[in-house]
């Protein structure tokens, strides 16, 4: 469990060992998302699931050991934001690429939610002020 400012990342593995290198890679990739979360800090929406704000759960898994080809790695992440929890999932044959894809998917989910909750109301209020 690592704190990145106000972002807590909890990592769980299944059928593979959490090495220091893997842990630091996940923390670097997922921790890099905190720059997209600063606009949510003072938001009045309740936090989903009774969790702390910006708690992030990452689960990395190797499919059963008898698989030798194809998508043998999968990763899932759940991020708690004000009013909603975001979920992302990725599969692949290279663990580092899977984690990078997971980060990219989480980033797009954050951007989509941010534009819906924060930026759209701002644009609406600017329209009303200009009238």
JOPE-V659573 format. One record per residue. N is the residue number from 1. RES is the residue in one letter. SS is DSSP state (alpha for helix, beta for strand, coil for the rest). Layout:
n	res	ss
N	RES	SS
N	RES	SS
This chain:
n	res	ss
1	X	coil
2	X	beta
3	X	beta
4	X	beta
5	X	coil
6	X	coil
7	X	beta
8	X	beta
9	X	beta
10	X	beta
11	X	beta
12	X	beta
13	X	beta
14	X	beta
15	X	coil
16	X	coil
17	X	coil
18	X	coil
19	X	coil
20	X	alpha
21	X	alpha
22	X	alpha
23	X	alpha
24	X	alpha
25	X	alpha
26	X	alpha
27	X	alpha
28	X	alpha
29	X	alpha
30	X	alpha
31	X	alpha
32	X	alpha
33	X	alpha
34	X	alpha
35	X	alpha
36	X	alpha
37	X	coil
38	X	alpha
39	X	alpha
40	X	alpha
41	X	coil
42	X	coil
43	X	coil
44	X	coil
45	X	coil
46	X	coil
47	X	beta
48	X	alpha
49	X	alpha
50	X	alpha
51	X	coil
52	X	coil
53	X	coil
54	X	coil
55	X	beta
56	X	beta
57	X	beta
58	X	beta
59	X	beta
60	X	beta
61	X	beta
62	X	beta
63	X	coil
64	X	coil
65	X	coil
66	X	coil
67	X	coil
68	X	coil
69	X	coil
70	X	coil
71	X	coil
72	X	coil
73	X	beta
74	X	beta
75	X	beta
76	X	beta
77	X	beta
78	X	beta
79	X	beta
80	X	beta
81	X	beta
82	X	beta
83	X	coil
84	X	beta
85	X	beta
86	X	beta
87	X	beta
88	X	beta
89	X	beta
90	X	beta
91	X	beta
92	X	beta
93	X	coil
94	X	coil
95	X	alpha
96	X	alpha
97	X	alpha
98	X	alpha
99	X	alpha
100	X	alpha
101	X	alpha
102	X	alpha
103	X	alpha
104	X	alpha
105	X	alpha
106	X	alpha
107	X	alpha
108	X	alpha
109	X	alpha
110	X	alpha
111	X	alpha
112	X	alpha
113	X	alpha
114	X	alpha
115	X	alpha
116	X	alpha
117	X	alpha
118	X	alpha
119	X	alpha
120	X	alpha
121	X	alpha
122	X	alpha
123	X	alpha
124	X	alpha
125	X	alpha
126	X	alpha
127	X	alpha
128	X	alpha
129	X	alpha
130	X	alpha
131	X	coil
